[in-house]
Amino acid sequence: EIGEEQAVQVALTGLRQVLRKPRITPTDARMTHWNDEPFTRGAYTYTPPGAVGARDVLAEPLQNTLFFGGEATDEQYGYVHGAYRSGQRVAHEILAQRERQ
């Protein structure tokens, strides 16, 4: 097991390589311990029987002021890529809402 500082540096090195931006530096970084999170307790998203439409419901904005993302809101969700895709979707929803104002 590595410490938080080393884990952040490993992640940052990978991020710099993937983005091809060797100078990118975050203003803050933290390591989370998924299994110790009090609200998720290491849980992950899955669709139980009878809940096929739940992802669409979870993705609905609240009064066009509060927008929801995360792997559970993506129609093809699956861990990181679902969270990433949902972040893109939410960004587009927010921009579209701003244009309507």
C-alpha positions in Angstrom: 0.0 0.0 0.0 1.3 3.5 -0.9 0.6 6.7 1.0 -1.7 9.5 -0.1 1.0 11.8 -1.5 2.6 9.0 -3.6 -0.8 7.9 -4.9 -1.7 11.4 -5.9 1.7 11.7 -7.7 1.1 8.4 -9.6 -2.4 9.5 -10.6 -1.1 12.9 -11.7 1.7 11.4 -13.8 -0.9 9.2 -15.6 -3.2 12.2 -16.1 -0.4 14.3 -17.6 0.4 11.4 -20.0 -3.2 10.8 -21.0 -3.9 14.5 -21.5 -0.5 15.2 -23.1 -0.1 18.2 -20.8 3.1 17.7 -18.8 2.7 20.9 -16.9 -0.9 20.4 -15.6 -0.9 20.9 -11.8 -4.1 20.7 -9.7 -4.7 23.3 -7.0 -5.7 20.4 -4.7 -5.8 16.6 -4.8 -7.1 14.0 -2.4 -7.2 10.3 -2.2 -10.4 8.7 -1.1 -10.9 5.3 0.4 -14.0 4.0 -1.4 -14.6 1.1 1.1 -14.5 3.5 4.0 -16.9 6.1 2.5 -19.9 6.4 5.0 -22.5 7.0 2.3 -21.4 4.4 -0.3 -19.6 1.8 1.7 -17.8 0.6 -1.4 -21.0 0.2 -3.3 -21.2 0.4 -7.1 -24.1 1.0 -9.4 -26.1 -1.9 -10.8 -29.7 -2.2 -12.1 -31.9 -4.5 -10.1 -34.8 -6.2 -11.7 -37.7 -3.9 -12.4 -35.5 -0.7 -12.3 -34.6 -0.4 -16.0 -35.8 3.2 -16.2 -34.2 4.4 -13.0 -31.1 5.7 -14.6 -33.2 8.2 -16.6 -35.0 9.3 -13.5 -31.8 9.8 -11.6 -30.4 11.9 -14.5 -33.3 14.4 -14.6 -32.4 17.9 -13.5 -34.2 19.4 -10.6 -36.0 22.6 -11.7 -33.2 23.1 -14.3 -31.0 24.4 -11.5 -29.5 21.2 -10.0 -28.0 18.7 -12.4 -27.0 15.1 -11.7 -24.2 13.1 -13.0 -22.3 9.9 -12.1 -22.2 6.4 -13.4 -25.7 5.7 -12.3 -27.1 8.3 -14.6 -25.5 7.1 -17.8 -27.5 4.9 -20.2 -24.4 2.8 -20.8 -22.8 3.3 -17.4 -20.0 1.4 -16.1 -17.6 2.8 -13.5 -15.3 5.5 -14.6 -16.4 5.8 -18.2 -20.0 6.1 -17.2 -19.1 8.9 -14.7 -17.0 10.6 -17.4 -19.8 10.4 -20.0 -22.4 11.7 -17.5 -20.1 14.6 -16.7 -20.0 15.5 -20.3 -23.8 15.2 -20.6 -24.4 17.4 -17.5 -22.0 20.1 -18.9 -24.0 20.2 -22.1 -27.3 20.4 -20.2 -26.0 23.3 -18.1 -24.7 25.2 -21.2 -28.0 24.6 -23.0 -29.9 25.9 -19.9 -27.7 29.0 -19.8 -28.4 29.7 -23.5 -32.2 29.5 -22.8 -32.0 32.2 -20.1 
